[in-house]
Amino acid sequence: MPLITISRSIGSGGGVIAAKVAEALKVELYDDLKLQHTAIDMGIPLEDLKSLDEKAPWFFDRLLSRKPESYLSIMESVVYKVAQEGQGVILGHGSQWLLRVFDCAFHVYIHSTGSSRIRYIMETKGMSREAAEKLVAKTDNEQSGFFRYAFHMDWNDPSLYDLIINTEKLGIEAAAKLIVDTAGSEALSECSLTAVGGMERLSLKKRVEAAILETDINPYLFSIEVPEKGVVHLNGTTYSEEEKNKLIRVVRQVSGVSNVKVEIGIMPAGV
């Protein structure tokens, strides 16, 4: 069973489709709420979450109040973490880009025309036409702007996707069936142990990056590598011995780190 990412424009029915696909394939659906719980299980500090309602949607959107780079690292680490399962349906969160190098990931984009999306929102959310139009315009702008900022790509670039579905023509039921049928094709490969291991290492690297970005340590003076499970290799320089020791402490405290290998020099004064 492949790992499926489903990206969607608001009002296209993509969320409903993702739920139907996961149910039909009997795999986990990683929507915003499920990813939130995964982030908590991964050990994201509770003080970072204390102002959040754990049952509220758009958990990751709320994290945008943090440093943008830290937010991205957290989001990426969670996506890589859930991808380690090797199967499931991941809804949004840049998963089509983050998992692009893994052949076992099947990327789907759900879209529809503007008028169809506005009508869908009016019907499902009980909004007026004016409110629905504003919601579509605002969400489209935010999604495309964030995607350009985070990944330097156009959200609508067809090269990001293996299958693009217009729900105005196919409808939700047919769209879900098409994805399920395609997912069962022998042409789609399952995630190998090598791919799963790669996701695991990437997830740990992003967690380490996020932890460092929450400090005053300059992250551009050194590189971070995770050559094997639990092992973090730091290579580069810091401004002082005190900062070097702080860096090591921060990395060792990250959940999943079992060994820290350090090749860090001290930058000469005045440089």
C-alpha positions as CSV (number, residue, x, y, z in Angstrom):
1,M,0.0,0.0,0.0
2,P,1.6,3.3,-1.0
3,L,1.9,6.5,1.0
4,I,-0.6,9.0,-0.3
5,T,-0.4,12.8,0.0
6,I,-3.6,14.8,-0.9
7,S,-3.3,18.5,-1.4
8,R,-6.5,20.5,-2.1
9,S,-7.8,24.0,-2.8
10,I,-10.4,25.1,-0.3
11,G,-14.0,24.2,-1.4
12,S,-12.9,21.4,-3.7
13,G,-13.9,18.7,-1.2
14,G,-10.4,17.4,-0.8
15,G,-10.7,16.9,3.0
16,V,-13.8,14.7,2.5
17,I,-12.1,12.8,-0.3
18,A,-9.0,12.2,1.9
19,A,-11.2,10.7,4.6
20,K,-13.0,8.4,2.2
21,V,-9.7,7.2,0.7
22,A,-8.2,6.4,4.1
23,E,-11.4,4.6,5.2
24,A,-11.6,2.6,2.0
25,L,-7.9,1.6,2.1
26,K,-8.0,1.0,5.9
27,V,-5.1,3.3,6.6
28,E,-4.5,6.2,8.9
29,L,-5.7,9.7,7.9
30,Y,-3.2,12.3,8.9
31,D,-5.2,15.5,8.9
32,D,-4.5,18.6,11.0
33,L,-5.8,17.1,14.2
34,K,-3.9,13.8,13.9
35,L,-0.7,15.7,13.0
36,Q,-1.2,17.8,16.1
37,H,-1.4,14.8,18.3
38,T,1.7,13.4,16.6
39,A,3.6,16.6,17.2
40,I,2.7,16.3,20.9
41,D,3.8,12.7,21.0
42,M,7.1,13.6,19.4
43,G,7.9,15.8,22.4
44,I,7.3,19.3,21.2
45,P,7.6,21.3,24.5
46,L,4.2,21.7,26.2
47,E,5.0,25.4,26.8
48,D,4.9,25.9,23.0
49,L,1.4,24.4,23.0
50,K,-0.1,25.7,26.3
51,S,-2.1,28.5,24.6
52,L,-3.6,26.1,22.1
53,D,-6.9,24.2,22.3
54,E,-5.8,20.7,21.4
55,K,-9.2,20.1,19.8
56,A,-9.0,23.1,17.6
57,P,-8.2,22.8,13.9
58,W,-5.4,24.6,12.1
59,F,-2.8,23.7,14.7
60,F,0.1,24.4,12.4
61,D,-1.3,27.8,11.3
62,R,-1.2,28.8,15.0
63,L,2.4,27.9,15.2
64,L,3.2,30.6,12.7
65,S,3.4,33.0,15.6
66,R,6.7,31.3,16.3
67,K,9.9,32.0,14.2
68,P,9.0,31.0,10.6
69,E,12.1,28.8,10.3
70,S,11.2,27.0,13.5
71,Y,7.7,26.5,12.4
72,L,8.9,25.0,9.1
73,S,11.3,22.6,10.9
74,I,8.5,21.4,13.2
75,M,6.1,20.9,10.3
76,E,8.6,19.0,8.3
77,S,9.7,16.8,11.2
78,V,6.1,15.8,11.8
79,V,5.4,15.0,8.1
80,Y,8.6,12.9,8.0
81,K,7.6,11.2,11.2
82,V,4.2,10.0,10.0
83,A,5.7,9.0,6.7
84,Q,7.9,6.5,8.5
85,E,4.8,4.3,8.7
86,G,5.2,3.7,5.0
87,Q,1.5,4.0,4.3
88,G,-1.4,6.3,5.1
89,V,-3.0,9.5,3.7
90,I,-1.4,12.8,4.6
91,L,-3.6,15.8,4.0
92,G,-1.7,18.9,3.0
93,H,1.1,20.5,5.1
94,G,3.5,20.6,2.2
95,S,3.7,16.8,2.1
96,Q,3.7,16.7,-1.7
97,W,7.0,18.7,-1.7
98,L,8.6,17.2,1.4
99,L,8.1,13.6,0.2
100,R,8.8,14.3,-3.5
101,V,12.1,12.3,-3.4
102,F,10.4,9.1,-2.1
103,D,9.2,7.0,-5.0
104,C,6.7,5.2,-2.7
105,A,4.7,8.4,-2.1
106,F,1.7,9.0,-4.4
107,H,0.8,12.7,-4.7
108,V,-2.7,13.8,-5.5
109,Y,-4.1,17.4,-6.0
110,I,-7.8,18.1,-5.7
111,H,-9.1,21.2,-7.3
112,S,-12.2,22.7,-8.8
113,T,-13.3,26.0,-10.5
114,G,-13.8,29.1,-8.4
115,S,-17.5,29.1,-8.8
116,S,-17.9,25.5,-7.9
117,R,-15.7,26.0,-4.8
118,I,-17.7,29.0,-3.7
119,R,-21.0,27.1,-4.1
120,Y,-19.6,24.1,-2.1
121,I,-18.6,26.4,0.8
122,M,-22.0,28.1,0.8
123,E,-23.7,24.7,0.9
124,T,-21.5,23.0,3.5
125,K,-20.7,26.0,5.8
126,G,-23.9,28.0,5.4
127,M,-22.1,31.1,4.3
128,S,-23.3,33.9,2.1
129,R,-21.9,34.2,-1.4
130,E,-19.8,37.2,-0.4
131,A,-18.4,35.5,2.6
132,A,-17.5,32.4,0.6
133,E,-15.8,34.4,-2.1
134,K,-13.7,36.3,0.5
135,L,-12.8,33.0,2.2
136,V,-11.7,31.4,-1.1
137,A,-9.6,34.4,-2.1
138,K,-8.0,34.7,1.3
139,T,-7.2,31.0,1.6
140,D,-5.8,30.8,-1.9
141,N,-3.5,33.8,-1.3
142,E,-2.3,32.4,2.0
143,Q,-1.6,28.9,0.7
144,S,0.2,30.0,-2.4
145,G,2.2,32.7,-0.5
146,F,3.3,30.2,2.2
147,F,4.2,27.6,-0.4
148,R,6.4,30.1,-2.2
149,Y,8.0,31.2,1.0
150,A,8.6,27.7,2.4
151,F,9.5,25.7,-0.7
152,H,10.1,28.3,-3.4
153,M,7.6,26.7,-5.8
154,D,4.2,27.4,-7.2
155,W,1.5,25.5,-5.3
156,N,-0.2,24.7,-8.6
157,D,2.9,23.4,-10.4
158,P,1.7,20.1,-12.0
159,S,5.2,18.5,-11.6
160,L,4.5,18.2,-7.8
161,Y,1.6,15.8,-8.4
162,D,1.1,12.3,-9.9
163,L,-2.7,12.7,-10.2
164,I,-4.7,15.9,-10.5
165,I,-8.5,15.7,-10.1
166,N,-11.2,18.3,-10.9
167,T,-14.1,17.6,-8.6
168,E,-16.5,19.8,-10.5
169,K,-16.4,17.2,-13.2
170,L,-15.8,13.9,-11.3
171,G,-17.5,14.7,-8.0
172,I,-16.3,13.6,-4.6
173,E,-17.3,9.9,-4.7
174,A,-15.8,9.3,-8.1
175,A,-12.6,11.2,-7.2
176,A,-12.2,9.1,-4.0
177,K,-12.7,5.8,-6.0
178,L,-10.2,6.9,-8.6
179,I,-7.5,7.5,-6.0
180,V,-8.3,4.2,-4.2
181,D,-8.2,2.2,-7.5
182,T,-4.9,3.9,-8.6
183,A,-3.4,3.3,-5.1
184,G,-3.9,-0.4,-5.7
185,S,-2.0,-0.5,-8.9
186,E,1.0,-2.7,-9.1
187,A,2.8,0.3,-10.7
188,L,3.0,2.0,-7.4
189,S,5.7,0.8,-5.1
190,E,5.6,0.3,-1.3
191,C,8.0,2.2,0.8
192,S,11.2,0.3,1.2
193,L,13.1,0.0,4.5
194,T,15.7,2.4,3.0
195,A,13.0,5.0,2.3
196,V,11.5,4.7,5.7
197,G,14.9,5.0,7.3
198,G,15.5,8.1,5.3
199,M,12.3,9.7,6.5
200,E,13.2,8.8,10.1
201,R,16.6,10.6,9.8
202,L,15.0,13.6,8.2
203,S,12.5,13.9,10.9
204,L,15.1,13.9,13.6
205,K,17.2,16.4,11.7
206,K,14.3,18.8,11.5
207,R,13.5,18.4,15.2
208,V,17.1,19.3,16.0
209,E,17.0,22.3,13.7
210,A,13.7,23.5,15.4
211,A,15.3,23.2,18.8
212,I,18.3,25.2,17.8
213,L,16.2,27.9,16.2
214,E,14.4,28.4,19.5
215,T,17.8,29.6,21.0
216,D,20.0,32.5,20.3
217,I,22.6,30.3,18.6
218,N,23.5,31.2,15.1
219,P,22.4,28.2,13.0
220,Y,24.3,29.2,9.9
221,L,27.8,28.6,11.4
222,F,27.5,24.8,11.4
223,S,25.9,21.9,9.6
224,I,23.6,19.2,11.0
225,E,23.7,15.7,9.7
226,V,21.9,12.5,10.8
227,P,23.9,9.7,9.2
228,E,22.1,6.9,11.2
229,K,19.3,6.5,13.6
230,G,19.6,8.6,16.7
231,V,23.1,10.0,15.7
232,V,23.5,13.7,15.1
233,H,26.8,15.1,13.7
234,L,27.5,18.8,14.2
235,N,30.3,20.3,12.0
236,G,31.4,23.9,11.9
237,T,32.1,26.7,14.3
238,T,30.5,28.7,17.2
239,Y,31.4,32.1,18.7
240,S,32.6,30.7,22.0
241,E,33.2,27.5,24.0
242,E,30.1,28.4,26.1
243,E,28.0,28.6,23.0
244,K,29.4,25.3,21.8
245,N,28.5,23.6,25.0
246,K,25.0,25.1,24.9
247,L,24.6,23.8,21.4
248,I,25.5,20.3,22.5
249,R,23.1,20.4,25.4
250,V,20.2,21.6,23.3
251,V,20.8,18.8,20.7
252,R,21.1,16.1,23.4
253,Q,17.8,17.1,24.8
254,V,15.9,16.5,21.6
255,S,13.7,13.4,21.7
256,G,15.2,10.6,19.6
257,V,18.9,11.8,19.9
258,S,21.1,9.0,21.4
259,N,24.5,10.2,20.3
260,V,26.0,13.6,19.4
261,K,29.3,13.7,17.4
262,V,30.9,17.1,17.5
263,E,33.4,18.7,15.2
264,I,32.9,22.3,16.2
265,G,35.7,24.9,16.3
266,I,35.7,28.3,18.0
267,M,35.6,31.3,15.7
268,P,38.7,33.6,16.3
269,A,37.9,36.9,18.0
270,G,37.4,39.8,15.6
271,V,36.4,37.6,12.6
